[in-house]
Amino acid sequence: MTRPRAVLIGAPGSGKTTIGAALAERLGVPLRDTDADAEAAAGKPIGEIFIDDGEERFRELERAAVAAALAEHDGVLALGGGAVLAAETQALLAGHTVVYLRVGLAEAVKRVGLASARPLLVLNPRSQMRKLLEERLPIYERLGTVHVDTDGREPAEIVAEIVEALGEDA
């Protein structure tokens, strides 16, 4: 059975894309990002999906992208920050190595930027990020089989911690 070596979850700005790429390189496997898969399926960027089709349509595409990736991908898989909100996705993650990249509010806002193209952070990014973190934190905590703090750390240091937690020799 094909299964990802590691599935990365966390809030926007936690480093899923950056750490995912570095971890995949370190393990010598491909990186797959479910946000990119959803964009490819829709033929447009996430921001446009939200505007043209609504958040629910994006979430449908996201659930399908996650289900396909969990079944097909054997490398590192990065999930969109909100993918874990779906009960179906939470159920599919059971039994997988799920790496929760923890990020504090101040660091997340700094990394994402206040002029973000992220649709859920458009109006008041700091306030929206706080709300988003409060809503999702318990889910990230519960789903993560490996928890890694990212605040104030370099990607190489984070990747080394993940590799050690995975028991990899890479």
C-alpha positions in Angstrom: 0.0 0.0 0.0 1.3 3.4 -0.9 1.3 5.9 1.9 3.1 9.2 2.5 6.3 9.1 4.6 5.0 12.2 6.5 1.9 14.3 6.3 2.5 18.0 7.3 -0.3 19.9 9.0 -0.4 23.3 10.6 -1.7 26.9 10.4 -0.9 29.2 7.5 2.6 30.4 8.1 3.7 27.3 10.0 6.1 26.3 7.2 4.3 23.4 5.6 5.5 24.3 2.1 9.1 25.3 3.1 9.6 22.5 5.5 7.9 20.1 3.2 10.3 20.8 0.4 13.3 20.6 2.6 12.1 17.4 4.2 11.3 15.8 0.9 14.8 16.7 -0.4 16.4 15.3 2.7 14.5 12.0 2.4 15.0 11.8 -1.3 11.2 11.7 -2.1 8.8 14.0 -3.9 6.7 16.7 -2.1 3.0 16.9 -2.9 0.9 19.9 -1.8 -2.9 19.4 -1.7 -3.5 23.2 -2.2 -1.6 22.9 -5.5 -3.7 19.8 -6.4 -6.9 21.7 -5.6 -5.8 24.6 -7.8 -4.9 22.2 -10.6 -8.3 20.5 -10.4 -10.1 23.9 -10.5 -7.8 25.4 -13.1 -7.3 28.6 -11.0 -5.6 29.8 -7.8 -7.3 29.3 -4.4 -8.2 33.0 -4.1 -10.1 32.8 -7.3 -11.9 29.6 -6.3 -13.1 31.3 -3.1 -14.3 34.4 -5.1 -15.8 32.6 -8.1 -17.1 29.4 -6.5 -17.1 30.0 -2.7 -15.3 28.4 0.2 -17.5 25.2 0.2 -16.5 24.4 -3.4 -12.8 24.9 -2.4 -13.3 22.6 0.6 -14.8 19.9 -1.7 -11.8 20.1 -4.0 -9.5 20.1 -1.0 -11.1 16.9 0.5 -10.8 15.1 -2.8 -7.2 16.2 -3.2 -6.3 15.0 0.3 -8.1 11.6 -0.2 -6.3 11.1 -3.5 -2.9 12.1 -2.2 -3.1 9.9 0.9 -4.0 6.9 -1.3 -1.4 7.6 -4.1 1.6 9.6 -2.7 4.6 7.9 -1.1 6.6 11.1 -0.4 6.1 14.1 1.9 2.5 15.5 1.8 1.7 19.0 2.8 -2.0 19.7 3.6 -3.6 23.1 3.3 -4.1 24.7 6.7 -7.9 24.2 6.8 -7.9 20.7 5.3 -8.1 19.1 8.8 -11.4 20.8 9.5 -13.2 18.1 7.4 -14.3 15.0 9.5 -13.6 12.8 6.4 -10.0 14.1 6.3 -9.5 13.6 10.0 -10.7 10.0 9.6 -8.4 9.4 6.6 -5.3 10.7 8.6 -5.7 8.0 11.2 -2.7 5.6 11.0 -0.6 8.1 9.1 2.5 9.8 10.4 1.1 13.3 10.8 3.6 16.1 11.6 2.0 19.1 13.3 4.1 22.2 12.7 3.3 24.5 15.6 3.5 28.3 15.1 2.6 31.1 17.4 0.3 33.9 16.3 3.0 36.6 16.1 5.3 34.4 14.0 2.4 33.2 11.7 1.3 36.8 11.0 5.0 37.8 10.3 5.5 34.9 7.9 2.1 35.2 6.1 2.3 39.0 5.9 -0.5 41.4 6.5 -1.1 42.0 2.8 -1.8 38.4 2.2 -3.4 36.8 -0.8 -4.9 34.1 1.5 -8.7 34.4 1.2 -9.5 33.7 4.8 -7.1 36.4 6.1 -8.2 39.3 3.8 -10.1 41.7 6.1 -8.2 41.8 9.4 -5.3 39.3 9.0 -4.1 39.4 12.7 -7.6 39.0 14.1 -8.5 36.4 11.5 -5.3 34.4 12.1 -6.0 34.4 15.9 -9.6 33.1 15.3 -8.3 30.5 12.8 -5.6 29.3 15.3 -8.1 29.1 18.1 -10.5 27.0 16.0 -7.9 24.7 14.5 -5.4 24.3 17.3 -7.3 21.4 19.1 -7.6 19.6 15.8 -3.9 20.0 14.9 -2.9 18.9 18.4 -5.1 15.8 18.3 -4.2 14.7 14.8 -0.4 15.3 15.1 1.6 12.2 15.9 4.8 14.3 15.8 4.6 17.9 17.2 7.4 20.3 16.1 7.8 23.9 17.2 8.8 26.2 14.3 9.0 29.7 16.0 12.4 31.2 15.7 14.0 28.1 14.2 15.7 27.5 10.9 14.2 25.0 8.4 17.2 22.7 8.6 16.9 22.4 12.4 13.1 21.6 12.0 13.8 19.0 9.3 16.5 17.4 11.4 14.0 17.0 14.3 11.3 15.5 12.0 13.8 13.1 10.4 14.8 12.0 13.9 11.2 11.6 15.0 10.5 9.5 11.8 13.4 7.2 12.7 14.9 7.9 9.3 18.6 7.5 8.5 18.6 10.2 5.9 
